[in-house]
Amino acid sequence: MIDHLSIQCADPGASRAFYDAVLGTLGGGRVLDLGDVVGYGVGDQPTFWVGPLTTGEPNREVHIAFGAPDRESVRAFHEAAVGLGAEVLHGPRVWPEYHPAYYGAFVRDPDGNNVEAVCHRLE
């Protein structure tokens, strides 16, 4: 359903450093760099964009969940975020209330967004 998603950031440099690190653990990375705006994805198609705050007001918190190929990638995402000083909302664990194989970790990005890595496969 979703083709791509873009977020505005108060400090684009801090957000780019955060997403460079955490998305790299999930097999993604920068696929297009337009200076102020960076597109991330797997392959050559950007599906997640980071740019400067242009509305003049702080953003509302959003929840962004990135798919992980396996549980080890979820743990690596969590470790990368912690290494950058991100606030941990929930460490990696199974969330059986969603479904028996749902394994996710939740952190805050530099703008306070709730960012998750999730794997839907059993270990």
ABEGO torsion letter per residue (X at the ends): XBABBBBBBABAAAAAAAAAAAAAAAGBEBABBAGABBBBBBEABBABBBBBBAAGBBBBBBBBBBBBABAAAAAAAAAAAAAAGBBBABBBBBBAAABAABBBBBBBBAAGBBBBBBBABBX
